Amino acid sequence: VDDHTLPAVGFRKTMQVRSPKRKRHRRLLVLGVVAVVVLSQLLAFILTIMSAAPAVDSEYEALQRTVIHARDGEVLAGIYREDRSYLPIEEIPALVREAFIAVEDRNFYRHHGVDPIGIMRALYANLRHREIVEGGSTITQQLARNLHLDRSRTIRRKLMEIRIALELERRYTKDEILELYLNHIYLGAGAYGVQAASNRYFDRDVDELSLDQVAMLAALPRAPHYYSPIDNHDAAKGRRNLVLQRMNQNDYISEAEADAAAAQPLRTTDPEHKRETGAPGFVEFVRRELLEPFDTDAVYGEGLMVYTTLDIPTQVQAEKALEDAFESGLIPSRTVEGDLQPQAALVTIDAHTGAIRSMIGGRGDDEFNRAVQARRHPGSAFKPFIYAAAISRGRHPGTVVNDLPRVFREEGDESIVWPRNFDDTYRGPVSYRTALARSINTAAVEVIKDIGVDTVRSHLDRYGFTSLTERDGQPGHYALALGGLDHGVTPLEMATAYAAFAAAGTAPQSFAITRVTNRDGDVLYRADPETSTDDHQPAAHYARRAGPAPLYTEKLPPEPALTAAEAYVMTDMLRTVVEEGTGTGARLDVPAAGKTGTSDANHDAWFIGYTGELVSAVWIGEDAPRAMRYRRTADQSIERDDEDYDIELTGVHASLIWGDYMRRRLDAQEPLDPDPAFERPEGIHTIQVDPITGDTPEIHSPRRVREIAVDEHRPRVAWPPVLFLPLVTPLAARPQSDETQVPRHLWSTIATVEVDALTGLPVQIMDDQSPSEGGPMLTLEREFLSGSGILLGPTMIALGNREGLVTKGGEPFHGVYQVDRREPVQKIDPSTGMPVNPDEPQFLRVPLLLESPPPAGARSR
């Protein structure tokens, strides 16, 4: 080889040696570039995801529950989307804070939002156990997720979580982050935060918890349902003991304390059982009321403090009385498609202020509040308003109406009798007091005919009814006197309206909320200043956010329905109902007043009454209006049966519940102050009344009763044409026709006549001074007025028994006309079985008795 070729050969040899190294370098370079590109893209992707995380608000306010308090300040319930009671960090015990830090994030005060060491430790533990036994998220990350993210397990969500956690650490101190976390974390059973969870599981505040209970709370964040001490006892206990072990490892508690707490049994309160109860119907009513002055966000998230009118002892007494009525069998109970029937409602208000003291909306768990939402027909419980309208127009309790059946209308060949009394017994002349006490339907209809439907309708507008319609005041709508309403009324409406009688004539406006404050105690809303002593102004922040809140409920002064004297007259009449009439089941050892009511076909049973300062309405009825007629089967179950029934619910049953309720209350609140509703006011005087005429007694009036009347209300004759009778002439010369009538007063001396029991022919006529002697052996002695020959009772005469004479239901009409002693006997036409003219009564006279036998069905007693 030539010398000059050696370098070239050496070069080629050198190139052949170095070429593989360069290739490797090139590959590494390419890989490096690719890695940089990928990492930069990955970093860009990560930064893009993290930058898309929701913004962290500079000020965060957790949703808090609105708390509803009873009259005495006791908590009734909470209203919330998230059940939370927020506590500042200084009010959360150190032991609680340490328990959560020990098990959830032992390096909480050392990291800056993300704990790499914790993540590696959790990864190792999970790989070793081949399951997730430890999480790598810090408390800050958990807070970030709970505040702003969902719970999906994706890389995207995790990256956003880290981004938010870092931002939280930048904006807040560690104590502020821990405060937010301990108030926001979900701990199962619907409870958010340590205070709500402590109330739910242990029925106590968080600062009252024992060490084992604190550990149980700290055990819940990992899996609230799985570690629930209610649903999974063993898992909950194991997790609790792990928390105690971690607390010992972090020197928060000693080993002896951890062992002692771990030995404790799980002591919890079932949240479903302990869920804040007490007047659920009232609570729902308050919730609806709150949504008037406040928006939804405020009610469900701003932690309002609501103070109400409910009196817990009164509520408990009402619930017990209603419960006992069904458990004792006084009111039968059955289940219809999962619902309890019949239903019942009860509401009590303060007669003077309208404050609601108790409210029961029904039986069972449904949310329909029958005390304020169920509009039902009140039946005879509506009659007091008809009589009150008449009292306000000059009548008095001794005013007389004629209690006899009438043909309401003709339909083809049928004559329809209406109204009818519930027992189809008719008594002739009766006073307002008697008619109301015995709940006589014909009398109530006669009253509304006397004063006019339009008069009654305008009077009703003063009692605060909201459910009346124009049809309830149409001319000729006489069923209004019997509670025949277009839509019906609610128990709360009825209680409020009756309050007018108990509160000197003016019905109050019912209300449930006395005041509402924010968390700082600023008053946002309150009721009428007369019912609240707070002088605080509405909170400024609420006024700025939602407009000015009213300082108190805007109420127009209610128009009095009656004067104080007229209200007292009505109270006195309603007291007679309780002491002598249909409401004796409500009789107490103290004065009480009220009225029963039973709607058509027994669809509704009522009693509304008052004593002391409280007015209460009791209602019973099936939700789908049906007759409350029941039969007890062989297996003691209850079935509804319109034909073969042994239980028929009426207003009497409602009065028994009311009486039991009030007796419980009176026993718990003795001694009682005098009840102003029963104290006689000025403007009332006592009068003497003839119970047959309703007028001032005559010299020959056989009976006189004491009555009360308002000073300006003079006694009047209810049906003047009835009280003027034929000219008095000697019996032998008296004309036998009723056509010639000369106005004369009713009464004269009373004489007697003996008649043959078989023929009805008189044996002898004598006056009271010369009693008869001898005569036929089978005779009857009858009294009559010597001046007019009008026959007097006692007697009973059958009514009806004629084809084509029917009730509104199409059934044949049958009744009894009962005449008491020394009451005039009105003529009953034997061909029709009905009074000759009940509107202008005609009387049976001795001359007619001489001409023909007594009408069919007549008998003496």
ROVOVEX-551324 format. One line per 2 residues: number of its first residue (from 1); their letters; for each residue x, y, z of C-alpha. Coordinates in pm, whole numbers, m for minus. Example, Ala and Ser with C-alpha at 12.3 -4.5 7.8 and 13.67 -1.06 7.14 Angstrom:
residues 2
1> as> 1230,m450,780; 1367,m106,714
END
This chain:
residues 861
1> vd> 0,0,0; 127,341,m89
3> dh> 204,577,190; m27,844,57
5> tl> m323,607,88; m283,537,457
7> pa> m473,840,589; m769,761,370
9> vg> m775,407,486; m742,518,841
11> fr> m1024,761,791; m1248,496,651
13> kt> m1162,271,938; m1236,551,1179
15> mq> m1570,625,1017; m1664,265,1031
17> vr> m1590,260,1404; m1778,585,1494
19> sp> m2095,544,1288; m2296,326,1540
21> kr> m2238,577,1820; m2367,860,1611
23> kr> m2677,665,1526; m2745,608,1892
25> hr> m2696,976,1962; m2936,1062,1688
27> rl> m3195,824,1824; m3158,962,2170
29> lv> m3189,1311,2031; m3506,1221,1848
31> lg> m3646,1049,2152; m3558,1349,2360
33> vv> m3730,1583,2122; m4037,1359,2113
35> av> m4039,1336,2491; m4018,1711,2521
37> vv> m4300,1755,2274; m4516,1494,2447
39> ls> m4443,1633,2792; m4508,1985,2675
41> ql> m4834,1873,2519; m4921,1679,2833
43> la> m4835,1978,3044; m5040,2199,2818
45> fi> m5326,1950,2844; m5295,1943,3223
47> lt> m5278,2319,3245; m5575,2349,3012
49> im> m5783,2116,3232; m5670,2284,3550
51> sa> m5742,2629,3408; m6095,2508,3325
53> ap> m6161,2437,3691; m6443,2643,3842
55> av> m6339,2973,3989; m6295,2988,4365
57> ds> m6516,3256,4517; m6340,3496,4742
59> ey> m6621,3458,4995; m6797,3125,5038
61> ea> m7115,3074,5236; m7237,2721,5294
63> lq> m7603,2643,5254; m7763,2631,5596
65> rt> m8093,2502,5717; m8372,2733,5825
67> vi> m8463,2647,6183; m8824,2665,6297
69> ha> m8882,2731,6667; m9193,2682,6876
71> rd> m9340,2951,7098; m9105,2863,7386
73> ge> m8797,2859,7163; m8772,2480,7129
75> vl> m8663,2362,6786; m8948,2210,6587
77> ag> m8780,2130,6255; m8544,2246,5986
79> iy> m8604,2344,5624; m8311,2280,5395
81> re> m8163,2147,5077; m7863,2047,5286
83> dr> m7919,1995,5657; m7644,2208,5802
85> sy> m7589,2420,6111; m7275,2625,6054
87> lp> m7027,2662,6341; m6721,2890,6351
89> ie> m6397,2700,6401; m6359,2825,6758
91> ei> m6693,2662,6849; m6585,2323,6716
93> pa> m6404,2131,6993; m6032,2064,6939
95> lv> m6093,1692,6981; m6329,1693,6683
97> re> m6080,1877,6466; m5799,1641,6567
99> af> m6008,1330,6494; m6077,1437,6135
101> ia> m5716,1543,6078; m5583,1216,6219
103> ve> m5781,994,5986; m5822,1214,5679
105> dr> m5505,1427,5649; m5235,1391,5917
107> nf> m5010,1644,5737; m5286,1903,5699
109> yr> m5094,2184,5868; m4770,2100,5678
111> hh> m4871,2076,5310; m4994,2344,5066
113> gv> m5308,2177,4946; m5160,1863,4790
115> dp> m4956,1605,4986; m4723,1401,4759
117> ig> m4603,1193,5054; m4960,1119,5147
119> im> m5038,1018,4789; m4743,776,4780
121> ra> m4834,636,5121; m5195,580,5012
123> ly> m5081,419,4685; m4855,179,4874
125> an> m5125,87,5125; m5378,24,4853
127> lr> m5135,m196,4654; m5042,m391,4964
129> hr> m5406,m460,5055; m5512,m497,4689
131> ei> m5805,m264,4759; m5860,102,4833
133> ve> m5801,134,5205; m5662,485,5212
135> gg> m5719,795,5004; m5456,1033,4890
137> st> m5674,1343,4889; m5602,1604,5147
139> it> m5871,1782,5346; m5826,2078,5113
141> qq> m5876,1855,4809; m6188,1703,4964
143> la> m6322,2052,5029; m6243,2152,4670
145> rn> m6431,1851,4538; m6731,1904,4767
147> lh> m6761,2273,4695; m6710,2280,4320
149> ld> m6694,1934,4159; m6884,1609,4124
151> rs> m6767,1277,4266; m6666,1113,3937
153> rt> m6336,921,3943; m6156,1066,3639
155> ir> m5818,1223,3575; m5992,1538,3459
157> rk> m6179,1575,3789; m5861,1499,3989
159> lm> m5663,1766,3808; m5935,2022,3864
161> ei> m5946,1919,4227; m5571,1988,4265
163> ri> m5605,2326,4094; m5889,2433,4322
165> al> m5712,2299,4631; m5405,2510,4552
167> el> m5624,2815,4504; m5805,2751,4833
169> er> m5474,2732,5012; m5374,3063,4857
171> ry> m5696,3239,4955; m5770,3095,5298
173> tk> m5584,3015,5616; m5561,2658,5737
175> de> m5817,2720,6010; m6058,2873,5760
177> il> m6020,2572,5531; m6078,2333,5821
179> el> m6386,2534,5929; m6533,2511,5580
181> yl> m6454,2141,5561; m6607,2049,5899
183> nh> m6921,2242,5818; m6960,2121,5461
185> iy> m6864,1753,5461; m7152,1509,5407
187> lg> m7179,1264,5696; m7482,1057,5599
189> ag> m7851,1050,5697; m7901,1382,5521
191> ay> m7664,1567,5755; m7395,1807,5633
193> gv> m7127,1917,5875; m7036,1800,6223
195> qa> m7310,1992,6407; m7598,1856,6198
197> as> m7452,1504,6211; m7411,1525,6586
199> nr> m7777,1626,6619; m7888,1347,6387
201> yf> m7687,1057,6524; m7655,1149,6891
203> dr> m7930,1402,6962; m7681,1648,7107
205> dv> m7460,1936,7001; m7108,1867,6885
207> de> m6952,2019,7198; m7136,1758,7408
209> ls> m6996,1448,7235; m6788,1182,7408
211> ld> m6459,1060,7259; m6612,748,7102
213> qv> m6889,960,6944; m6632,1207,6807
215> am> m6446,916,6650; m6768,784,6500
217> la> m6828,1118,6325; m6472,1120,6189
219> al> m6526,766,6058; m6804,873,5822
221> pr> m6649,1092,5543; m6482,795,5367
223> ap> m6819,623,5295; m7110,771,5492
225> hy> m7359,502,5399; m7124,203,5436
227> ys> m6992,316,5773; m7331,432,5900
229> pi> m7384,313,6259; m7751,273,6170
231> dn> m7713,64,5856; m7384,m122,5912
233> hd> m7303,m166,6278; m6989,m382,6245
235> aa> m6824,m174,5973; m6902,145,6162
237> kg> m6748,13,6480; m6434,m106,6300
239> rr> m6386,229,6128; m6447,416,6454
241> nl> m6177,214,6628; m5936,288,6340
243> vl> m5996,659,6397; m5915,614,6766
245> qr> m5594,429,6675; m5489,710,6439
247> mn> m5564,971,6704; m5335,782,6943
249> qn> m5061,748,6680; m5072,1125,6627
251> dy> m5053,1188,7003; m5399,1345,7022
253> is> m5514,1093,7283; m5340,835,7498
255> ea> m5350,462,7431; m5562,412,7741
257> ea> m5814,669,7620; m5826,504,7277
259> da> m5882,159,7432; m6154,285,7665
261> aa> m6340,459,7381; m6304,155,7155
263> aq> m6469,m58,7422; m6781,159,7419
265> pl> m7087,29,7233; m7226,231,6944
267> rt> m7480,469,7094; m7680,642,6826
269> td> m8029,773,6758; m8199,642,6447
271> pe> m8224,955,6229; m8552,836,6078
273> hk> m8698,786,6423; m8546,1095,6580
275> re> m8596,1322,6281; m8717,1649,6424
277> tg> m9084,1585,6475; m9366,1780,6630
279> ap> m9649,1930,6431; m9541,1830,6079
281> gf> m9857,1987,5937; m9775,2313,6112
283> ve> m9414,2303,5991; m9529,2260,5632
285> fv> m9773,2549,5680; m9488,2768,5808
287> rr> m9270,2670,5512; m9538,2785,5270
289> el> m9586,3106,5467; m9211,3179,5456
291> le> m9209,3169,5078; m9430,3479,5070
293> pf> m9188,3738,5213; m8869,3543,5130
295> dt> m8737,3388,4812; m8654,3019,4779
297> da> m8277,3067,4816; m8325,3247,5146
299> vy> m8561,2986,5289; m8351,2688,5184
301> ge> m7999,2815,5225; m7951,3126,5437
303> gl> m8000,2971,5778; m8301,3177,5882
305> mv> m8425,3153,6240; m8805,3136,6238
307> yt> m8999,3190,6560; m9358,3070,6556
309> tl> m9677,3072,6759; m9702,2696,6821
311> di> m9743,2598,7185; m9587,2255,7229
313> pt> m9792,2143,7535; m10112,2239,7355
315> qv> m9996,2057,7041; m9911,1743,7238
317> qa> m10251,1747,7410; m10425,1781,7074
319> ek> m10225,1495,6921; m10296,1272,7221
321> al> m10671,1343,7216; m10693,1261,6846
323> ed> m10476,953,6880; m10681,819,7172
325> af> m11006,868,6981; m10890,624,6714
327> es> m10705,383,6941; m11003,353,7178
329> gl> m11242,279,6892; m11447,594,6944
331> ip> m11363,673,6582; m11325,361,6362
333> sr> m11017,330,6145; m10954,148,5820
335> tv> m10690,149,5547; m10789,237,5192
337> eg> m10515,192,4928; m10250,249,5191
339> dl> m10417,559,5340; m10583,579,5680
341> qp> m10954,664,5672; m11145,846,5800
343> qa> m10908,1138,5827; m10913,1407,6093
345> al> m10781,1758,6142; m10756,1989,6441
347> vt> m10646,2349,6470; m10637,2589,6766
349> id> m10590,2965,6759; m10574,3242,7014
351> ah> m10914,3411,6988; m10777,3762,7039
353> tg> m10456,3761,6834; m10515,3485,6578
355> ai> m10190,3309,6678; m10203,2941,6585
357> rs> m10132,2733,6896; m10175,2382,6757
359> mi> m10233,2224,6417; m10288,1864,6309
361> gg> m10324,1822,5935; m10425,1457,5924
363> rg> m10334,1099,6002; m10048,912,5841
365> dd> m9746,1038,5650; m9897,1224,5355
367> ef> m9820,1593,5323; m10176,1711,5260
369> nr> m10264,1948,5544; m10638,1916,5592
371> av> m10643,2186,5859; m10568,2452,5598
373> qa> m10611,2285,5257; m10923,2069,5284
375> rr> m11237,2267,5199; m11530,2071,5334
377> hp> m11897,2143,5395; m11951,2259,5754
379> gs> m12311,2140,5795; m12482,2274,6107
381> af> m12154,2419,6236; m12233,2707,5999
383> kp> m12567,2791,6167; m12422,3026,6432
385> fi> m12333,3277,6159; m12696,3278,6040
387> ya> m12824,3342,6390; m12551,3603,6446
389> aa> m12670,3791,6138; m13022,3790,6283
391> is> m12902,3899,6628; m12716,4188,6469
393> rg> m13047,4298,6314; m13249,4320,6629
395> rh> m13346,3964,6710; m13272,3800,7044
397> pg> m13234,3440,7167; m13603,3424,7259
399> tv> m13721,3513,6908; m13949,3235,6783
401> vn> m13966,3052,6451; m14200,2775,6345
403> dl> m14043,2431,6331; m14262,2240,6087
405> pr> m14181,2076,5753; m14265,2250,5428
407> vf> m14297,2153,5065; m13994,2310,4899
409> re> m14103,2255,4540; m14325,2045,4317
411> eg> m14173,1818,4055; m14437,1646,3845
413> de> m14653,1436,4074; m14408,1463,4362
415> si> m14388,1719,4640; m14036,1756,4779
417> vw> m14009,1824,5152; m13709,2040,5248
419> pr> m13546,2111,5482; m13575,1815,5714
421> nf> m13459,1780,6072; m13199,1512,6130
423> dd> m13445,1303,6338; m13759,1403,6141
425> ty> m13914,1536,6461; m14082,1879,6445
427> rg> m14184,2091,6743; m14381,2392,6626
429> pv> m14282,2725,6785; m13918,2721,6904
431> sy> m13687,2999,7015; m13356,3081,6852
433> rt> m13180,2940,7159; m13362,2608,7146
435> al> m13331,2581,6769; m12953,2633,6782
437> ar> m12904,2402,7081; m13099,2120,6913
439> si> m12957,2204,6567; m13305,2231,6411
441> nt> m13272,2266,6035; m13616,2406,5960
443> aa> m13564,2685,6210; m13230,2791,6060
445> ve> m13386,2809,5715; m13673,3019,5853
447> vi> m13420,3260,6003; m13242,3313,5671
449> kd> m13577,3359,5497; m13671,3619,5757
451> ig> m13360,3837,5725; m13271,3756,5362
453> vd> m12986,3568,5195; m12819,3892,5085
455> tv> m12816,4015,5445; m12653,3694,5563
457> rs> m12400,3698,5280; m12282,4050,5356
459> hl> m12258,3957,5723; m12041,3653,5646
461> dr> m11782,3870,5475; m11681,4005,5816
463> yg> m11554,3671,5949; m11252,3633,5722
465> ft> m11380,3351,5501; m11176,3325,5182
467> sl> m11351,3030,5019; m11702,3174,4977
469> te> m11817,3241,4620; m12087,3449,4454
471> rd> m12306,3140,4440; m12305,3132,4819
473> gq> m12507,3453,4820; m12754,3398,4539
475> pg> m13120,3483,4609; m13313,3184,4736
477> hy> m12998,2997,4838; m13152,2894,5169
479> al> m12921,2591,5198; m12661,2846,5311
481> al> m12826,2824,5654; m12730,2456,5672
483> gg> m12371,2498,5555; m12451,2433,5189
485> ld> m12151,2613,5039; m12012,2613,4688
487> hg> m11660,2506,4789; m11673,2450,5163
489> vt> m11446,2588,5433; m11126,2481,5608
491> pl> m11091,2404,5980; m10860,2706,6017
493> em> m11123,2932,5859; m11391,2798,6092
495> at> m11177,2844,6403; m11092,3199,6298
497> ay> m11455,3285,6229; m11575,3146,6565
499> aa> m11309,3360,6731; m11532,3661,6654
501> fa> m11782,3529,6912; m11507,3477,7171
503> aa> m11325,3806,7108; m11595,4071,7144
505> gt> m11719,4048,6785; m11404,4083,6574
507> ap> m11248,3785,6398; m10865,3801,6409
509> qs> m10633,3722,6122; m10467,3389,6191
511> fa> m10087,3369,6166; m9807,3127,6252
513> it> m9483,3331,6235; m9398,3591,6495
515> rv> m9057,3690,6357; m8772,3580,6133
517> tn> m8406,3665,6191; m8081,3593,6011
519> rd> m7786,3410,6169; m7670,3730,6332
521> gd> m8004,3794,6499; m8113,4080,6274
523> vl> m8492,4084,6236; m8595,4037,5874
525> yr> m8967,3998,5931; m9216,4002,6212
527> ad> m9587,3982,6272; m9806,4266,6383
529> pe> m9624,4475,6650; m9911,4396,6888
531> ts> m9799,4034,6894; m9424,4099,6904
533> td> m9207,4312,7133; m8901,4322,6906
535> dh> m8780,4670,6818; m8510,4562,6569
537> qp> m8517,4693,6217; m8491,4460,5914
539> aa> m8136,4353,5834; m7970,4587,5587
541> hy> m7805,4310,5381; m8141,4148,5313
543> ar> m8293,4480,5217; m8011,4541,4968
545> ra> m8026,4193,4818; m8399,4134,4786
547> gp> m8560,4469,4843; m8694,4603,5171
549> ap> m8851,4336,5389; m9166,4438,5575
551> ly> m9110,4519,5938; m9438,4351,6021
553> te> m9729,4187,5847; m9942,4442,5669
555> kl> m10290,4399,5816; m10595,4605,5746
557> pp> m10803,4655,6060; m11070,4384,6043
559> ep> m11429,4501,6035; m11618,4387,6344
561> al> m11880,4125,6266; m12073,4200,6584
563> ta> m12073,4442,6873; m11932,4316,7202
565> ae> m12287,4279,7337; m12404,4086,7030
567> ay> m12098,3858,7050; m12183,3784,7413
569> vm> m12539,3690,7313; m12398,3443,7060
571> td> m12157,3302,7318; m12446,3254,7559
573> ml> m12646,3068,7295; m12347,2850,7202
575> rt> m12294,2777,7569; m12645,2631,7575
577> vv> m12547,2403,7284; m12267,2258,7499
579> ee> m12461,2238,7825; m12801,2120,7698
581> gt> m12790,2055,7324; m12603,1851,7066
583> gt> m12260,1948,7201; m12279,1798,7550
585> ga> m11978,1581,7464; m11773,1902,7493
587> rl> m11906,1994,7837; m11632,2103,8081
589> dv> m11604,2211,8441; m11558,2566,8316
591> pa> m11774,2765,8073; m11744,2644,7715
593> ag> m11928,2732,7397; m11942,2569,7056
595> kt> m12144,2396,6787; m12157,2054,6626
597> gt> m12191,2008,6254; m12272,1714,6029
599> sd> m12290,1763,5654; m12531,1586,5419
601> an> m12503,1205,5420; m12249,1220,5706
603> hd> m11960,1320,5478; m11818,1558,5739
605> aw> m11834,1582,6117; m11735,1902,6298
607> fi> m11712,2067,6634; m11586,2421,6676
609> gy> m11573,2559,7028; m11390,2785,7267
611> tg> m11300,2820,7630; m11036,3037,7787
613> el> m10860,3228,7514; m10846,2938,7267
615> vs> m11077,2847,6980; m11042,2497,6836
617> av> m11194,2329,6533; m11215,1950,6502
619> wi> m11302,1790,6166; m11351,1423,6075
621> ge> m11415,1292,5725; m11299,1061,5448
623> da> m11072,1225,5190; m11298,1112,4907
625> pr> m11627,1244,5049; m11827,940,5153
627> am> m12079,864,5422; m11902,781,5747
629> ry> m12112,473,5819; m11915,166,5925
631> rr> m11967,m197,6019; m11740,m406,6237
633> ta> m11681,m746,6082; m11636,m1082,6256
635> dq> m11257,m1041,6255; m11297,m693,6413
637> si> m11190,m508,6101; m11384,m201,5986
639> er> m11575,m176,5662; m11778,113,5525
641> dd> m12141,20,5470; m12423,262,5381
643> ed> m12696,12,5461; m12593,m234,5731
645> yd> m12389,m16,5964; m12348,1,6341
647> ie> m12133,316,6360; m12235,650,6210
649> lt> m12003,943,6270; m12157,1284,6341
651> gv> m12062,1611,6499; m12120,1449,6838
653> ha> m11805,1241,6785; m11609,1554,6699
655> sl> m11738,1720,7018; m11613,1424,7225
657> iw> m11262,1469,7080; m11277,1842,7147
659> gd> m11393,1783,7505; m11112,1534,7573
661> ym> m10860,1776,7424; m10975,2070,7633
663> rr> m10991,1867,7954; m10628,1766,7902
665> rl> m10534,2127,7853; m10731,2247,8156
667> da> m10577,1979,8378; m10231,2096,8273
669> qe> m10295,2468,8317; m10494,2513,8634
671> pl> m10571,2754,8792; m10736,2941,8509
673> dp> m10803,3310,8477; m11164,3423,8422
675> dp> m11267,3393,8059; m11368,3736,7922
677> af> m11581,3572,7652; m11827,3462,7922
679> er> m11825,3785,8122; m12139,3990,8064
681> pe> m12053,4323,7898; m12240,4649,7915
683> gi> m12542,4680,7692; m12701,4347,7790
685> ht> m13022,4327,7989; m13247,4045,8105
687> iq> m13596,4020,7964; m13905,3803,8017
689> vd> m14019,3615,7707; m14318,3401,7623
691> pi> m14149,3091,7470; m14442,3031,7230
693> tg> m14474,3383,7091; m14123,3519,7149
695> dt> m14287,3838,7271; m14331,3993,7613
697> pe> m14552,3756,7817; m14925,3830,7841
699> ih> m15129,3811,8157; m15247,3460,8066
701> sp> m14917,3329,7928; m14872,2986,8090
703> rr> m14490,3001,8073; m14234,3274,8107
705> vr> m13861,3236,8051; m13574,3467,8127
707> ei> m13370,3572,7827; m13100,3822,7744
709> av> m13108,4088,7477; m12899,4378,7359
711> de> m13038,4703,7498; m13137,4841,7159
713> hr> m13296,4514,7049; m13657,4511,7160
715> pr> m13839,4180,7176; m14032,4120,6860
717> va> m14289,3874,6725; m14132,3635,6473
719> wp> m14449,3562,6277; m14710,3829,6368
721> pv> m14995,3690,6153; m14979,3370,6354
723> lf> m15031,3538,6687; m15360,3709,6606
725> lp> m15650,3472,6628; m16028,3467,6572
727> lv> m16251,3691,6782; m16326,3529,7116
729> tp> m16694,3436,7145; m16881,3186,7360
731> la> m16815,2834,7241; m17173,2766,7134
733> ar> m17194,3086,6928; m16843,3065,6777
735> pq> m16850,3044,6394; m16707,2720,6253
737> sd> m16506,2892,5979; m16148,3033,6003
739> et> m16207,3293,5736; m16324,3569,5970
741> qv> m16019,3666,6176; m15993,3961,6406
743> pr> m15651,4048,6553; m15642,3932,6912
745> hl> m15362,3813,7138; m15301,3441,7166
747> ws> m15351,3358,7531; m15662,3344,7744
749> ti> m15760,3134,8043; m15699,2764,7997
751> at> m15992,2527,8016; m16014,2152,7987
753> ve> m16247,1924,7798; m16302,1557,7845
755> vd> m16349,1357,7529; m16439,1000,7470
757> al> m16123,806,7397; m16289,615,7115
759> tg> m16507,875,6945; m16329,1195,7037
761> lp> m16661,1354,7130; m16651,1598,7422
763> vq> m16808,1491,7746; m16806,1824,7924
765> im> m16626,2157,7904; m16499,2310,8225
767> dd> m16246,2568,8340; m15961,2520,8582
769> qs> m16175,2626,8882; m16436,2350,8845
771> ps> m16278,2018,8768; m16506,1757,8619
773> eg> m16643,1465,8808; m16776,1145,8664
775> gp> m16801,1107,8285; m16727,811,8064
777> ml> m16484,565,8202; m16257,580,7895
779> tl> m16193,948,7854; m15908,1183,7772
781> er> m15868,1524,7925; m15744,1793,7687
783> ef> m15660,2156,7754; m15766,2443,7532
785> ls> m15782,2821,7541; m16122,2926,7663
787> gs> m16112,3248,7468; m16040,3096,7126
789> gi> m16090,2724,7156; m15730,2651,7044
791> ll> m15635,2302,7149; m15318,2264,7355
793> gp> m15074,1977,7381; m14926,1740,7472
795> tm> m14978,1527,7165; m14791,1366,6877
797> ia> m14920,1367,6520; m14779,1161,6235
799> lg> m14657,1353,5930; m14624,1233,5574
801> nr> m14756,889,5487; m14883,1018,5153
803> eg> m14784,897,4810; m14584,1154,4618
805> lv> m14455,1329,4933; m14079,1269,4917
807> tk> m13746,1395,5046; m13478,1550,4824
809> gg> m13329,1205,4799; m13652,1068,4654
811> ep> m13746,863,4962; m14099,879,5112
813> fh> m14125,1147,5377; m14227,1044,5728
815> gv> m14207,1255,6040; m14361,1333,6376
817> yq> m14512,1660,6497; m14448,1669,6870
819> vd> m14642,1920,7079; m14541,1971,7439
821> rr> m14779,2052,7721; m14962,2383,7692
823> ep> m14836,2454,7344; m15095,2530,7071
825> vq> m15157,2250,6824; m15124,2354,6461
827> ki> m15350,2201,6197; m15219,1904,6004
829> dp> m15415,1824,5690; m15492,1450,5711
831> st> m15517,1429,5331; m15163,1558,5276
833> gm> m14996,1464,5602; m14845,1815,5615
835> pv> m14919,2137,5809; m15204,2338,5661
837> np> m14990,2652,5645; m14663,2651,5845
839> de> m14577,3005,5729; m14906,3145,5865
841> pq> m15005,2870,6107; m15361,2764,6162
843> fl> m15449,2604,6494; m15662,2307,6580
845> rv> m15965,2430,6777; m16215,2262,6999
847> pl> m16507,2317,6752; m16317,2117,6491
849> ll> m16254,1849,6746; m16628,1835,6812
851> es> m16704,1788,6443; m16464,1505,6362
853> pp> m16232,1256,6527; m15870,1356,6585
855> pa> m15646,1333,6279; m15487,997,6216
857> ga> m15189,941,6438; m15295,1188,6709
859> rs> m15260,1067,7063; m15242,1208,7411
861> r> m14982,1144,7669
END
